[in-house]
Amino acid sequence: MKFKLLIIFLTLACLLNGCSKEDNIYPLEFFQINNVKIENLELDNINKIIEEKTIDKERSAFIFTDNENSEFKGGINFNGNSYYIGQVSMDNIPEDLMGIEEIQVFGRKAVKIYGILGANYAQAFYWFVEENPEKSIIQIDGNTVEIDLDNDDKNEVVATIGTIPETRIYMLKEGKIVISDVNKSIGAKSITLQDKDKRLFEVYFEPNKPEQYVFNKDSFIRK
């Protein structure tokens, strides 16, 4: 009896304050992303290899400078061919702010090539090394974190960019990589991944009023 009265009291309090279940659950919109268009790379154009990660005797990824400028650029070797994938980092950036890592993401083996393109502008390339390189490289803007958001034992990617943080979630759906711009989906001004272990996000709909949300079933749910 006391429990039922408590439920009634909480429901009335919520209604009086203008809240509802729907106010605390925000479905996210997802859209398919495009792969990076790669170009053939002539080895004569490489001035210096800054870092290289060998996957096996047929595949490797590397960061290099060329003969045109001092920007750091990304390349891959695949079955005897070399390809240019894009600019990894701007010049005069400390080398510890860029690099190459072997990771698992979307249930696939990948190489992550990351760097800095400007103030508050990190970015990363993900190369899924067991697939055709022309269809297996994506670029993600922002500081990237690999995290299993939906408890399926496969990492998704959370990327945050900007001085007023904008957060995007990248997932695999029906064999295709999709993206959700979380700020636009839920109408928030600022979103950051606050606690990776707890999968907890800090959300601001208004200044100085932080709220906590978690990701569940393609939605953001208030804690």
Number of C-alpha atoms within 10 A of each C-alpha: 6 7 8 9 10 11 12 12 12 12 14 13 12 13 11 9 9 9 13 11 9 9 10 13 18 19 16 19 15 19 13 14 15 14 16 18 14 17 13 12 16 11 11 8 12 15 14 13 15 14 14 17 17 13 14 8 10 11 17 18 23 19 26 21 19 16 11 9 9 15 17 25 23 25 25 23 19 17 9 8 13 19 19 19 23 17 21 24 28 16 16 9 15 11 14 7 11 20 19 20 14 17 16 16 22 23 13 15 15 22 22 21 25 27 28 24 19 12 8 15 16 23 24 24 23 23 28 22 20 11 13 11 19 14 14 17 22 18 19 20 18 24 20 20 15 17 18 19 24 15 9 10 12 17 22 21 20 24 23 25 19 15 10 12 19 19 23 24 21 22 25 17 12 7 8 12 18 17 20 20 18 22 20 14 16 17 12 14 15 21 24 21 20 14 10 14 9 10 16 18 23 17 22 19 15 11 8 7 9 14 14 17 22 17 19 15 10 16 18 20 19 18 11
